[in-house]
Amino acid sequence: MRTRRRIITFVIGAVALAVPARGQGTAPSALASQYVDERAGLGLDTAITRALEREPSLRAVRSDIEAARGLRRQAALRPNPTLTLERRDEPAGTDNLTGVGIQWPLDLFRRSGRVRTAERGLQATRFAVADRERLLAADVRMQYGVAAAAVRDVSVADELVAAAERQWEVLRARVEAGATPPLERDLLDVELRRLETDRLLAAGRADVAVVQLKRLLGMSPDEPLLLRETLETLVAAGTSESASASPVAIATRPDVREAEARVSLADARVDQARREGRVDVSLFGTYMRMDAGFPQQGVGATGVLERVRGQFNYVAGGAMVMLPLSDRNQGLVAAAQAERSGAEARREAAELTVRAEVAAAQARDAQARRALSVYAGGMRTLARQNLNVVRQTFDLGRATVFDVLTEQRRYLEIEQAYTTALREAWEARAALKRAVGETK
């Protein structure tokens, strides 16, 4: 009987070993294949380009540039002249007066101040849009990595479920042959169900991550989207790239330049308020035609008595001077100066924030790379070899199902920790690129 069981065990083990194990380096299968296409999928660079072209909120922000251009055009225009028409009639009489007048403000000292303010506002708006593009590119880069990490979790879960299914089939055959007690089969069945549940939950997280990526790309949730790059390829490509954190790169970050433009804009508003508090002149001219008479009669040119009546034409011109005696825009000047002080403080705060972000991102990136190098030293390979040895020993009947479950869970923990390390390395490099102002 013992010899028979050994023969059965040997045959089952040979069949089990003939089934190829699913390697980590192979293409994603099962549920993971629904998210990745290494040929026709969407790459990271293409995703960033699409987001910059299609994302609705960015297109809305870009309309602010056109609005600022309109304000710049309006500021360069001269004030329009004012035309007045007047008609006066004598009640129950024949006297009347008709007048036409025009008034033209010279807009002294004011136009250049308005134009300068509008130009500085347009410049600040452009930098604000550029900063929004920087943040959107960083969000897409970060979310692409989150989606790739979620897909990797699904891929690991697929691998473990496939291996557990194969082991369960081997164990079921052993139980039917009477070589193994049913308890071990039932234990492995419970573990298989747990792994399937974890895989479904991982797929749900991947679905959520992909939908959030679609939102950043300006896509509808029901549009198809497949990733072209895996988390490993993203991290490998990010390691080969360098994010420059020189003072020049920091100073050219859009939000810093926007803060500097806001200071210039505040200076222009102070100058504009002072200019509008100066003297101003408006030219005017009028023409009046008056038809008037008296009730008395006199001898006309023909010697006939007629009413005394005459028509008179008047032309007048002059200038109106606005004298800034009490109102010289003191309040507007003080308000503009206060805004200038606030803009200067915000510029200093922006520079401090940028330096802090760069320093923190550099430290995070360096530590994440060190942590990732630990896994690159062969820990994952050794863990996988240990799991394969335990599985083969189990297939040969020299290990219990508890040994397989323990080693399998240890392997799963290592793979999950490796995914966390990969995601941290990717997010750290993405944060560094965001800090230095890179959009690609």
C-alpha atoms as one frame of an Amber mdcrd trajectory, in Angstrom:
protein
   0.000   0.000   0.000   2.822   2.386   0.888   4.596   1.601  -2.384   1.395
   2.292  -4.318   0.968   5.664  -2.678   4.540   6.600  -3.521   3.976   5.689
  -7.152   0.766   7.753  -7.287   2.476  10.665  -5.584   5.388  10.496  -8.006
   3.084  10.454 -11.050   1.010  13.402  -9.750   4.158  15.332  -8.905   5.578
  14.730 -12.384   2.392  16.002 -13.980   2.389  19.060 -11.718   6.008  19.877
 -12.515   5.252  19.564 -16.220   2.799  22.453 -15.935   4.884  25.619 -16.459
   4.774  28.158 -13.621   3.823  31.675 -14.565   6.900  33.867 -14.355   6.966
  37.439 -13.191   8.644  38.618 -16.365   5.921  37.323 -18.698   3.144  39.492
 -20.098   0.163  40.110 -17.821  -2.607  37.570 -18.182  -6.120  36.967 -16.894
  -7.490  40.130 -15.281  -4.273  42.118 -15.699  -4.451  41.753 -19.484  -7.511
  44.026 -19.452  -5.356  47.004 -18.480  -2.068  46.655 -20.393  -1.164  46.544
 -24.066   2.571  46.986 -24.621   2.062  47.778 -28.321  -1.185  49.709 -28.755
  -1.489  51.054 -25.208  -1.165  54.676 -24.154   2.347  55.695 -23.125   3.147
  58.230 -20.438   4.462  60.940 -22.777   1.415  60.587 -25.011  -0.842  60.739
 -21.964   0.719  64.006 -20.813   0.422  65.493 -24.295  -3.219  64.445 -24.530
  -4.002  65.912 -21.130  -2.445  69.253 -22.066  -4.586  69.311 -25.197  -7.919
  67.985 -23.981  -8.315  68.522 -20.236 -11.372  70.823 -19.850 -10.259  72.803
 -16.793  -6.946  73.625 -18.473  -8.773  74.826 -21.571 -10.902  77.008 -19.313
  -7.796  78.506 -17.708  -6.273  79.168 -21.111  -9.269  81.332 -21.964  -8.007
  83.738 -19.299  -5.129  84.585 -21.629  -7.548  85.699 -24.326  -9.447  87.750
 -21.747  -6.199  89.416 -20.650  -5.347  90.164 -24.269  -8.729  91.817 -24.662
  -8.063  93.979 -21.605  -4.662  94.915 -23.057  -6.304  95.987 -26.305  -8.952
  97.960 -24.459  -6.375  99.743 -22.297  -4.617 101.089 -25.402  -7.765 102.773
 -26.742  -8.364 106.507 -26.370 -11.569 107.784 -24.699 -14.415 108.451 -27.117
 -15.666 112.003 -27.745 -19.060 113.070 -26.453 -21.571 114.663 -28.839 -24.490
 116.694 -27.518 -27.559 118.009 -29.348 -29.829 120.707 -27.911 -33.138 122.231
 -29.034 -35.003 124.993 -27.246 -38.430 126.414 -28.197 -40.401 129.283 -26.694
 -43.795 128.090 -25.416 -46.592 129.761 -27.358 -43.987 131.705 -29.272 -41.684
 131.495 -32.231 -38.282 131.783 -30.617 -36.039 128.710 -30.775 -32.395 127.690
 -30.310 -30.522 124.749 -31.799 -27.093 123.738 -30.526 -24.495 121.081 -31.291
 -21.541 120.413 -28.994 -18.611 118.017 -28.829 -16.310 117.188 -25.945 -13.058
 115.238 -26.316 -11.024 114.128 -23.275  -7.275 114.320 -23.857  -6.606 111.517
 -21.336  -3.348 113.076 -20.224  -0.790 110.822 -18.476  -3.283 107.969 -18.144
  -3.044 105.779 -21.241   0.529 104.580 -20.682  -0.309 103.585 -17.101  -3.338
 101.571 -18.204  -1.374  99.837 -20.944   1.472  98.925 -18.611  -0.950  97.485
 -16.045  -2.730  95.429 -18.699   0.564  94.110 -20.088   1.756  93.036 -16.653
  -1.609  91.373 -16.033  -1.318  89.462 -19.327   2.181  88.309 -18.397   1.047
  87.102 -14.977  -1.877  85.241 -16.563   0.442  83.445 -18.961   2.636  82.271
 -16.111  -0.459  81.146 -14.195  -1.541  79.021 -17.156   1.970  77.586 -17.501
   1.913  76.651 -13.814  -1.448  74.947 -14.293   0.075  72.955 -17.149   2.973
  71.979 -14.880   0.595  70.746 -12.184  -1.566  68.860 -14.667   1.459  67.100
 -16.190   2.612  66.163 -12.683  -0.849  64.829 -11.807  -0.946  62.716 -14.972
   2.545  61.373 -14.295   1.614  60.510 -10.721  -1.741  58.932 -11.598  -0.214
  56.901 -14.424   2.153  55.385 -11.861  -0.729  54.720  -9.461  -2.619  52.904
 -12.215   0.488  50.903 -13.193   1.033  49.916  -9.544  -2.581  48.768  -9.256
  -2.219  46.726 -12.438   0.939  45.102 -11.044  -1.007  44.045  -7.948  -3.554
  42.425 -10.246  -0.764  40.685 -12.178   0.755  39.242  -8.968  -2.701  38.137
  -7.846  -3.242  36.440 -11.213  -0.005  34.536 -10.804  -0.829  33.347  -7.297
  -4.382  32.336  -8.233  -3.100  30.323 -11.196  -0.520  28.564  -9.024  -3.090
  27.906  -6.289  -5.510  26.459  -8.836  -2.784  24.115 -10.119  -1.915  23.030
  -6.577  -5.560  22.470  -5.760  -5.956  20.205  -8.783  -2.918  18.192  -7.690
  -4.233  17.955  -4.148  -7.697  16.963  -5.321  -6.182  14.121  -7.334  -4.248
  12.998  -4.276  -7.384  13.033  -2.142  -9.274  10.982  -4.730  -6.371   8.524
  -4.813  -6.408   8.304  -1.019  -2.875   9.649  -0.635  -3.827  12.885   1.161
  -6.513  13.654   3.727  -9.398  15.874   2.506  -8.526  18.501   5.128  -5.486
  19.678   3.164  -7.594  20.028   0.030 -10.176  22.062   1.921  -7.495  24.303
   3.437  -6.069  25.009   0.024  -9.585  25.606  -1.302 -10.106  28.295   1.354
  -6.774  29.886   0.455  -7.679  29.815  -3.227 -10.957  31.594  -2.550  -9.135
  34.209  -0.487  -6.656  34.802  -3.289  -9.488  35.157  -5.819 -11.168  37.703
  -3.550  -7.932  39.665  -3.216  -7.539  39.601  -6.983 -11.027  41.011  -7.519
 -10.354  43.754  -4.982  -7.068  44.550  -6.720  -8.919  44.721 -10.036 -11.390
  47.141  -8.474  -8.530  49.393  -7.357  -7.078  49.223 -10.844 -10.446  50.219
 -12.337 -10.644  53.225 -10.032  -7.078  54.288 -10.858  -7.701  54.030 -14.613
 -10.946  56.044 -14.359  -9.130  58.771 -12.436  -6.445  58.794 -15.122  -9.142
  59.160 -17.787 -10.469  62.205 -15.955  -7.074  63.888 -16.132  -6.837  63.050
 -19.838 -10.230  64.591 -20.557 -11.710  61.211 -21.453 -15.149  59.845 -20.667
 -15.218  57.010 -18.089 -16.633  54.610 -20.679 -13.862  55.241 -23.243 -11.347
  52.377 -23.534  -7.878  52.995 -22.133  -4.962  50.560 -22.005  -1.578  51.319
 -20.502   1.511  50.662 -22.568   4.102  50.868 -19.804   4.318  48.766 -16.667
   5.461  50.047 -13.301   8.880  48.426 -13.734   9.480  50.127 -17.095   8.352
  53.460 -15.697  10.747  53.256 -12.769  13.595  52.045 -14.977  13.066  54.931
 -17.400  12.765  57.405 -14.535  16.044  56.197 -13.039  17.898  56.928 -16.276
  16.480  60.467 -16.446  17.875  63.371 -14.462  15.787  66.145 -12.950  17.871
  69.316 -12.697  17.364  71.195  -9.463  19.751  74.083 -10.131  18.883  77.597
  -8.894  18.244  78.619 -12.502  15.700  75.817 -12.948  13.987  76.752  -9.688
  13.851  80.445 -10.599  12.195  79.644 -13.931   9.386  77.603 -12.387   6.085
  79.094 -13.583   4.623  79.798 -10.143   7.779  81.688  -9.095   7.706  83.722
 -12.298   4.008  84.355 -11.786   4.715  85.680  -8.290   7.373  87.996  -9.744
   4.919  89.126 -12.417   2.340  89.873  -9.711   4.877  92.179  -8.033   5.427
  93.978 -11.346   1.670  94.178 -11.804   1.312  95.776  -8.374   3.988  98.331
  -9.292   2.090  99.151 -12.468  -1.135  99.630 -10.501   0.582 102.026  -8.107
   1.829 104.051 -11.075  -1.597 103.967 -12.725  -3.328 105.203  -9.571  -0.903
 108.101  -9.319  -1.331 109.013 -12.978  -5.101 109.051 -12.688  -4.788 111.484
  -9.780  -3.088 114.117 -11.950  -4.573 117.031 -13.843  -6.612 116.213 -16.946
  -7.921 118.323 -19.806 -10.944 117.935 -22.074 -11.482 120.046 -25.186 -14.942
 121.121 -26.225 -16.608 123.057 -29.021 -20.204 124.181 -29.647 -22.281 125.686
 -32.423 -25.631 127.399 -31.724 -28.218 128.790 -34.100 -30.738 131.096 -32.392
 -33.961 132.379 -33.951 -35.398 135.146 -31.682 -37.639 138.187 -31.945 -39.750
 140.729 -30.059 -43.493 141.479 -30.090 -42.874 145.023 -31.364 -43.092 145.771
 -35.057 -40.810 147.792 -37.168 -40.454 148.901 -40.778 -38.896 146.204 -42.859
 -36.761 146.468 -45.966 -39.857 146.787 -48.149 -41.325 149.556 -46.025 -43.964
 147.313 -44.543 -44.452 146.905 -40.836 -43.278 143.477 -39.606 -42.247 141.846
 -36.355 -38.750 142.520 -35.104 -36.950 139.161 -35.553 -33.441 137.809 -36.302
 -31.315 134.673 -36.661 -27.957 134.452 -34.930 -25.093 131.910 -35.222 -22.597
 131.306 -32.414 -19.447 129.181 -32.387 -17.597 128.523 -29.137 -14.585 126.453
 -28.110 -12.560 125.909 -24.967 -11.029 123.512 -22.557 -12.145 121.979 -19.268
  -9.409 121.292 -16.753  -9.818 118.759 -13.958  -7.929 120.113 -10.960  -6.894
 117.452  -8.414  -7.256 119.595  -5.357  -8.583 117.264  -2.670  -8.942 113.996
  -4.606  -5.577 112.851  -5.942  -6.366 109.135  -5.657  -4.615 108.947  -2.293
  -6.768 105.995  -1.260  -6.178 104.045  -4.471  -2.454 104.695  -4.274  -2.335
 103.466  -0.672  -4.360 100.365  -1.591  -2.103  99.636  -4.561   0.985 100.020
  -2.383  -0.480  97.588   0.133  -1.190  95.119  -2.663   2.398  95.531  -3.786
   3.676  94.645  -0.304   1.443  91.556  -0.274   2.647  90.521  -3.724   6.257
  90.862  -2.606   5.589  88.689   0.443   3.858  86.066  -1.703   6.841  86.037
  -4.056   9.192  85.356  -1.148   6.829  82.648   0.113   6.759  81.045  -3.336
  10.551  80.944  -3.489  10.754  79.390  -0.019   8.090  76.845  -0.967   9.924
  75.881  -4.139  13.233  75.394  -2.343  11.524  73.314   0.346   9.693  71.203
  -2.233  12.891  70.546  -4.174  14.864  69.624  -1.052  12.120  67.302   0.200
  11.677  65.712  -3.219  15.414  65.117  -3.579  15.599  63.457  -0.167  12.558
  61.317  -0.902  13.909  60.305  -4.304  17.299  59.324  -2.895  15.827  57.166
  -0.122  13.342  55.546  -2.473  16.161  54.574  -4.852  18.126  53.081  -1.971
  15.120  51.061  -0.833  14.569  49.829  -4.371  18.194  48.738  -4.654  17.604
  46.300  -1.779  15.072  44.425  -3.903  17.392  44.609  -6.899  19.996  42.699
  -4.890  18.223  39.371  -5.443  15.737  39.269  -2.578  12.742  38.742  -4.864
  14.553  36.093  -6.879  15.481  34.210  -3.719  11.930  34.460  -2.381  10.567
  33.065  -5.630  13.064  30.228  -5.612  12.077  29.373  -2.063   8.407  29.272
  -3.058   9.135  27.070  -6.068  11.159  24.672  -3.912   8.385  24.420  -1.328
   5.804  23.857  -4.095   7.892  21.143  -5.707   8.485  19.523  -2.339   4.753
  19.614  -1.729   4.066  18.118  -5.159   6.427  15.262  -4.266   4.604  14.720
  -1.002   7.446  15.857   1.246   5.845  19.083   2.527   2.469  19.922   3.962
  -0.049  22.383   2.632   0.740  24.599   5.615   4.319  24.947   4.380   3.067
  26.001   0.949   0.573  28.491   2.355   3.160  30.039   4.658   5.756  30.447
   1.941   3.162  31.668  -0.537   1.975  34.381   1.819   5.577  35.387   2.481
   6.149  35.661  -1.254   2.966  37.700  -1.644   4.070  40.085   1.090   7.441
  40.547  -0.603   5.811  41.214  -3.973   3.393  43.683  -2.424   6.255  45.403
  -0.630   8.174  45.520  -3.913   5.184  47.117  -5.617   5.035  49.670  -2.811
   8.752  50.381  -3.249   8.348  50.752  -7.015   5.395  53.076  -6.577   7.273
  55.131  -3.980  10.293  55.386  -6.291   8.093  56.509  -9.162   6.118  58.999
  -7.094   9.340  60.382  -5.584  10.818  60.998  -9.031   7.500  62.452 -10.233
   7.450  64.784  -7.224  11.014  65.867  -7.994  10.102  66.663 -11.594   7.083
  68.596 -10.376   9.253  70.534  -7.916  11.771  71.600 -10.558   8.983  72.499
 -13.002   9.347  69.794 -15.660   6.294  68.988 -17.765   7.712  65.997 -19.676
